[in-house]
Amino acid sequence: MTEAAAARECRSIGSFMPIPDFNIDGLLPPFVGDTPAGSSSDMSPYRGSALDVVQFFAFSEGRKSILRGWLLHRKALRAIGFGTGFQWIDGSFVEKAKEPKDIDTMTFLRRPPHAKTLHDLGLFWQANRPVLGRAQVKASFHVDFLPLDLDGDDEILVDLTRYYLSLFSHRREDLVWKGMVQVPLDTVAEDYQALNLLGPEPTSSDPDAGDGT
């Protein structure tokens, strides 16, 4: 079955295009099929669950460690009130040949009920820097956290999305196009399954820890 035929079959059963395999460049393709003018479900970002992401990208111990941090950060976001939204997974983490240092996430968030105004949101953000501060999140969770406000100014949202999409839709070294993955935030059960699939963090005494396989 061709990629285009597989995509049509997925649509016929009410599903989205699954995460496609890496292309010859070791990247997620920006679209599936012979033309980018097909269905939107054939184009990046490809929709999947946290479990899909773990099953697809956890092919080294370094990546598994990063994915554990990503899942724990998602749990922390939900714990402080960000229960709805979605993430675009991008950066070197979605490149096959790279051994990434972190996972880049464009995170589209709905404001919690207690932080609907800009003033309240600012206070809330300052009070939750360990979960929302970019430097803190990268140090603690190995996540490059790039938040986008779905309840904010429409033009600012579009402009930031345009900027990040242009930044992350190409491989930095040679500007080759690449795809991303979209994951909803409210998938608690799938996140739990994904974390269980990864297993515990290896200890320093584990002979297989950090071997990159």
Order of alpha helices (4+ residues) and beta strands (2+ residues): alpha-beta-alpha-alpha-beta-beta-alpha-alpha-alpha-beta-alpha-beta-alpha
